[in-house]
Amino acid sequence: MAADEQVSDEQIQKWADEAEAGYDVEELKRRGRGRPGRGAEPMQVIAVRLTAEEIAALDAYAEREHVSRSEAIRRALADHAA
């Protein structure tokens, strides 16, 4: 779900029903915590300050390519590092 999408009443009810039914703790443990890794090596988060214009350009590219902001940035870095 994209950050700018609204959550529907149906989705909220689905989440509430799921929570009320309870969770399988063993299944949650098997899945692990956090986001899945992108590779064998540990990843780092790096904060970058961008102007409003840079963010608009980034978002336009990401939407056009149907990728996240992070993926758009990774692609730009890969293109310029080669």
N, C-alpha and C positions, 0 to 999 in steps of 0.2 A: 504494500500500500504506500503510495507516494505521500510525502509530507503535506501536500496541499489538498488531499482528498478528504472528504467528510466521512465519518463513521456512521453507518446506517443504524437505525433502531434494531433492525434484524440482526446485525453483527454483534451489537452490544448484548442482545438477548442470547445469542449463541454462546458468547463468551461467559455470560452469567450462568447459563445452563451447564456448561462444561465445568465451571468452577464448583457449582453446587453438587454435581455428580461426583466430584473428587478426581484426583489425579493418581496415576500409577507411579509411585515414587521410584520403583525399580526401572521403569521405562525411561523416566526423566534422567536418571543417573546414567543409563546406557547411552543416551543421546549426547551427554556432555553439556557443558555450560558455554554460553557465549556464541559468538558467530563462528561458523566453520572456517578453518584455515584456508588460505589460498595456495599454500604450497608447503614444502617440508620445513622451510625455515621460519622462525618467528617473525611476525610483522610488527612494525612500529607505526604509531599514529604521529603525524607531523602536522602541526597547526600552521596555516598560511593565511595571511591577511590579504583580502582582495577588495578592490573598489566595487561600488555598485555596478559599474559598467562591466567589469571583469566577470562578476557573478552572473549578470544578465547574459553575457556571451557564453559562459560556461553552461548555464541552464539551457540556453537555446541549442547548443551543440548536443548536450545530453538528451534533450527531448527529441531532437531530430534523429539521433542515433539509437534511441530507445535504451539508454544506459544510465547508470547512476552518475552523480557528480564525481564520486571517487573513481569510477571506471573511466570517465572522460579525462580526468587529470592523469591517471596512469597511462592512458593512450597518448596524451600529449607529451608526457615525459619520455615514453618509449620512442616516439617519433623523433624527438630532438636529441635523444642520447645516442641514436644509431649513427 
